[in-house]
Amino acid sequence: MDIVLIDYGAGNLTSVVKGLTAVGAAPRIVTQPEAAAGADAFVIPGVGHFSATASLAGAWTTTIREAIDRGAPVLGICLGLQWLFEGSDEANDVTGLGLLPGRCFRLSGNVKVPHVGWNTLDAGAARESRLLAGLPAGASAYFTHSYAAPIGAASAAVTTHGVPFASAVETGRTFGVQFHPEKSGATGLRMLENFLAVVREGR
């Protein structure tokens, strides 16, 4: 099972590798698209400013689009989730993958920003999610972010911090989470296990 973890300079690699390893995966870190050709699955991590995703333009975008088209599972984590959308108000001149409609926005309301800490995942009446399978109602995950994705048809879970936002998305075999599963205890490990199950079913 060849799972590649994309290193595009936005960090958070060590903890993601540790989380995936804990559930039985053996991810490899890649810095160039050609090194990821034919991989079974892709993980796009990232923390920090949306402008960092500019490094994914060009060859990486082509590689990931091709992977999605052939049914390879993709998981975006934190900044990686935001990149799945058309863009972000944090960096108006940087284009996202555009797989999901809408732009990410800055959290607002009578709350502290950035949003750091544990918060609840509300799956509500959403369609059954393979990523969230087996999680109890009211499960919580660990967040650290200032910008968030809009709620839409692909939203698998919603979280509220000042305003509601999409905390997990799922379309086909592409998934994204705004929180950090590798830092979210049993909840996060279950999600990573669920992602690996999707990878295995397609091999």
Secondary structure, 3 states (H helix, E strand, C coil): CCEEEECCCCCCHHHHHHHHHHCCCCCEEECCHHHHCCCCEEEECCCCCHHHHHHHCCHHHHHHHHHHHCCCCEEEECHHHHHCCCEECCCCCCECCCCCCCEEEECCCCCCCCEEEEEECECCCCCCCCCCCCCCCCCEEEEEECEEECCCCCEEEEEECCCEEEEEEEECCEEEECCCHHHCHHHHHHHHHHHHHHHHHCC
